[in-house]
Amino acid sequence: MRVLVSGGAGFIPSHLCEVLLSQGHEVVAVDNFVTGHRRNLQTLLVHPNFSFVEADVTKELPVAGRVDRVFHMASPASPIDYVQLPFETLYCGSDATRIALDRCRKDGARFLLASTSEVYGDPLVHPQPESYWGNVNPIGPRSVYDEAKRFAEAVTMAYHRYHGVETRIVRIFNTYGPRMRENDGRVMPAFISQALRRQPLTVFGDGQQTRSFCFVDDNVRGLLGLMESDLAEPCNIGNPHEMTMLELAEYINEYTGNPAGVVHRPLPQDDPTQRKPIIDRARATFGWEPRVGFAEGIERTVAYFRGIVQL
Ligand code: UDP
């Protein structure tokens, strides 16, 4: 198949492109490097079935020829990114989603929206099933991301219902692994790079807030499984292994032998207190569940950061 991946120079999408190529597909990635990185394309650009188009997907999708599948992955995706890039974030969810859906309608292609666990906001239901409608602050600092993704889900369902486009919606929970940006502000790259530099890890608030981390290989297998399933309803993809941020900090300090401990910093506004996916839908529909354990995932991620962190 010929597969278009928006945001192809990003963390998860670059891994997705790699797996698609290994399965024999032709892949066209589109990115404008607003948060993606050229370095993530290095292994892809040498592949004969890969091509890259530099473009702003909120304005256009200048890819010639028919495509069979569109993975709409483009968006700033870390809290500091979407605070610095509020309009890019809003338009990735709105304009870029509409443009990609129009393309699918024209080409008869199947569409997958990368949505997010952020549609659940600061969840009052725990753990989160897809049937939960969420608890989102519509005007808070995170709202440009959360509400853009909620709009993106709505416009995706509208194209499905009114135009008959084959659509898929994945709600991606916290994902980690090689190629995360060192300075994107997210907890994994922050803690790992601090630990490698023998600095104290910056725990926000009391560190009792929880997240559930999924290794990127498992995530990509989930995206591919969902795309080829017949599920038009949203589908959680994440690892239900939940931990507090203090537990995460202690694990990383112990694994890296960092003696510097932790320092506490103020908790950002609207920081969700808990997050854990229910993955029954993915398991029942396309037999997906995570395979990479936390210890292995951390080992592979720390190995990557050892290669890029300046000590
Ligand atoms: N966090 C932290 N220290 C950091 C960065 C993040 O304690 O240096 C916390 C943050 O407050 C949140 C959790 O780690 O509770 C996950 O944050 P991240 O930005 O990775 O993702 P998200 O909040 O979108 O789940």
Residues whose N, C-alpha, C, O or C-beta is under 5 A from the ligand:
A	BS01	UDP	P79 G185 R186 V187 M188 A190 T202 V203 F204 Q209 M245 D271 P272
